Amino acid sequence: MPLLVGYEVGRLAKTGKNFWTIEPTVAFMYFGQKNDVEASFFGGVDFNTENPDPDYISGRRFISMGH
């Protein structure tokens, strides 16, 4: 039963992933009052720190959205 290793009655569940994420982002919005044009863009990159338990870095993720 490997899923029960370290389980203790009354102990709170661990909700974190045991690493930090730094996420610099850039956003742009345009609302044209004369031409009724509306546009937006959002972009960001996730940088994850090392998880010390398995000695593992989960990598980077690029996020991009537009409307």
C-alpha positions as a printed Julia matrix, in Angstrom:
67×3 Matrix{Float64}:
   0.0    0.0     0.0
   2.42   2.73   -1.11
  -0.29   5.41   -1.12
  -0.6    5.23    2.65
   3.09   5.75    3.43
   3.47   8.66    5.84
  -0.26   8.89    6.57
  -1.23   9.99   10.08
  -4.77  10.41   11.42
  -5.52  14.08   12.12
  -2.63  15.4    10.0
  -3.59  18.01    7.39
  -3.3   17.08    3.72
  -0.4   18.57    1.78
  -1.88  20.88   -0.88
   1.34  22.31   -2.33
   3.56  20.93   -5.06
   6.74  21.53   -3.04
   8.2   24.11   -5.46
   7.75  27.79   -6.27
   6.67  29.24   -9.63
   7.78  32.68  -10.84
   5.5   34.03  -13.58
   6.44  37.32  -15.26
   3.57  38.5   -17.48
   2.79  41.2   -20.04
  -0.69  42.41  -20.97
  -1.98  44.86  -23.57
  -5.55  46.1   -24.12
  -6.92  48.46  -26.77
 -10.41  49.97  -26.85
 -11.01  52.11  -29.92
 -13.67  54.72  -29.17
 -13.85  55.98  -32.74
 -13.61  52.68  -34.65
 -15.24  50.25  -32.15
 -12.19  47.97  -32.27
 -11.37  46.0   -29.17
  -8.2   43.91  -28.81
  -6.25  42.34  -25.98
  -3.13  40.23  -25.55
  -1.69  38.42  -22.55
   1.62  36.59  -22.45
   3.68  35.02  -19.7
   6.27  32.4   -18.86
   6.3   30.08  -15.84
   9.69  29.33  -14.28
   9.56  26.55  -11.67
  12.13  26.11   -8.91
  13.63  22.75   -7.98
  11.52  20.33   -5.97
  13.97  19.2    -3.25
  12.22  15.89   -2.5
  12.87  14.1    -5.83
  15.6   16.58   -6.96
  13.5   17.47  -10.01
  12.78  20.71  -11.92
   9.41  20.52  -13.68
  10.33  22.88  -16.5
   8.98  26.05  -18.07
   5.62  26.9   -19.61
   4.74  29.68  -22.08
   1.25  31.17  -21.94
  -0.25  33.32  -24.69
  -3.84  34.56  -25.16
  -5.38  37.05  -27.51
  -8.82  38.39  -28.35
